[in-house]
Amino acid sequence: MPKLVDHEERRAQIIDALLRVAADTGLHAVTMRSVAVEAGISVRLVQYYFDTKEQLLLAALDRLAARMGERVRDRVRRAGSSPAPRDIVEAVLLEAVPTDEESRTFHLVYTEYAVLSVTDPALGGRPFLAAPDEMEEFLVAQLTTAQRAGDADPELDARQEAVVLLAVSAGLGLSVLLGQRTAGDAAAVLHYHLGRLFPSR
């Protein structure tokens, strides 16, 4: 009896292969053939699931978004059953620091997508690339909650601080990718900065 094919599993296999190729050689070097070789399947099979390279790139972008969301939620859960705003902010921002192979691949490929979206109209309107705006709103809400609870300086401008936090975490993540500092060093810098925003902790 022939083995039944799990189509979602096969799609995921192909997308993950694209992400590995992109992490190794860059998005610009990704081809249907290179993805097929990495996945250990034929080019024809890749084309069965994705008619064009653009479709495959967009599917991979959506998968990155979903996986990033899962990792952030996992970090927040590990912060405890009733985490304080600072714990939540720190958990979320630390996800911007590449600490393992999966997060390194995520940040490397996401950065390439972001740069590519500047000149590629097909990528420019993708929801994932609007994620920084959503994260800014999330951080503003957490900082405001902390101010009301007396855990953060009430004179702080929550919006401006959220922008600074995003810039700091993005910059730290890039510095780790470039080998300028270790993930531990980057986490220490972030912890230091949060200590200034949440002096009661």
Secondary structure, 3 states (H helix, E strand, C coil): CCCCCCHHHHHHHHHHHHHHHHHHHCHHHCCHHHHHHHHCCCHHHHHHHCCCHHHHHHHHHHHHHHHHHHHHHHHHHHCCCCCCHHHHHHHHHHCCCCCCHHHHHHHHHHHHHHHHHCCCHHHHCCHHHHHHHHHHHHHHHHHHHHHHCCCCCCCCCHHHHHHHHHHHHHHHHHHHHCCCCCHHHHHHHHHHHHHHHCCCC
